[in-house]
Amino acid sequence: MLLDYKDIDDMNRYKIMSNTVVPRPIAWIVTQDEGVINAAPFSYFIPLSSDPATLIVAIGQKSETVPKDTLANILKNKKATICFANKDNIEQLKLCSTSLDKEDSEVTKYNIEVQQLLEDFPPMISSSQSALFCEYYSTVELPGKTTPVILEIKKQFIQDDKIDENQHIQIENIGRNGAFFSAMVKL
Ligand SMILES: Cc1cc2nc3c(=O)[nH]c(=O)nc-3n(C[C@H](O)[C@H](O)[C@H](O)COP(=O)(O)O)c2cc1C
């Protein structure tokens, strides 16, 4: 079968792309605004370059005129802490995909423990084995309802037992595999 993307509507294009480009890592992004801690998962997410250390994440809208809280917070406050999910916190991550009012915090509502590792970045999810402390870099201009945002990694937390003296890292991330979540394991 050959699919011609010009004949496929938005919903089916999303389904086909997100079930084909697998497995994808999930960025569990923590942002902050007016004292409210926001946390939400995003899988249209990938590293771009190590120099500068940049990642891209594509974030949609809550409604026709309102961006998702994560996007609004990044564009306003220029900071994001990207955490990673593992088998111990994947259920909490799933809860964080529920859309809440902007003044409500997923972290408070779902009782998710966070820690303020760095004063000038949003807190990280305590149960994550690694977290990337990022600053807003730029936005890629793209028509449509999704805004791809480039973030620059400034600092990284990594659990001591997940990194060795040769900078080999072994974290047990959970990723997106079509409709499912799966471990990103070594073969
Ligand atoms: C595994 C997973 C991946 C997701 N990936 C994306 C994504 O790449 N882009 C996006 O806009 N929404 C994505 N979502 C949906 C958002 O998490 C959801 O809209 C969330 O409510 C946004 O929260 P916020 O308004 O607090 O930013 C994903 C949801 C899940 C469960």
The ligand as a Gaussian input file, in Angstrom:
#p B3LYP/6-31G(d) Opt

LIG

0 1
 C        2.693000       9.623000      25.757000
 C        2.073000      10.932000      25.383000
 C        2.692000      11.732000      24.425000
 C        2.153000      12.980000      24.068000
 N        2.809000      13.726000      23.140000
 C        2.339000      14.947000      22.809000
 C        3.047000      15.762000      21.876000
 O        4.106000      15.410000      21.358000
 N        2.534000      17.000000      21.594000
 C        1.384000      17.455000      22.177000
 O        0.965000      18.593000      21.913000
 N        0.697000      16.682000      23.068000
 C        1.147000      15.473000      23.401000
 N        0.476000      14.697000      24.318000
 C       -0.739000      15.238000      24.954000
 C       -0.379000      16.183000      26.131000
 O        0.344000      15.496000      27.130000
 C       -1.691000      16.740000      26.739000
 O       -2.333000      17.535000      25.779000
 C       -1.488000      17.521000      28.029000
 O       -2.766000      17.748000      28.626000
 C       -0.821000      18.860000      27.829000
 O       -0.757000      19.473000      29.096000
 P       -0.497000      21.011000      29.363000
 O       -1.695000      21.793000      28.820000
 O       -0.387000      21.074000      30.833000
 O        0.749000      21.388000      28.646000
 C        0.957000      13.434000      24.673000
 C        0.311000      12.611000      25.617000
 C        0.861000      11.369000      25.960000
 C        0.155000      10.490000      26.969000

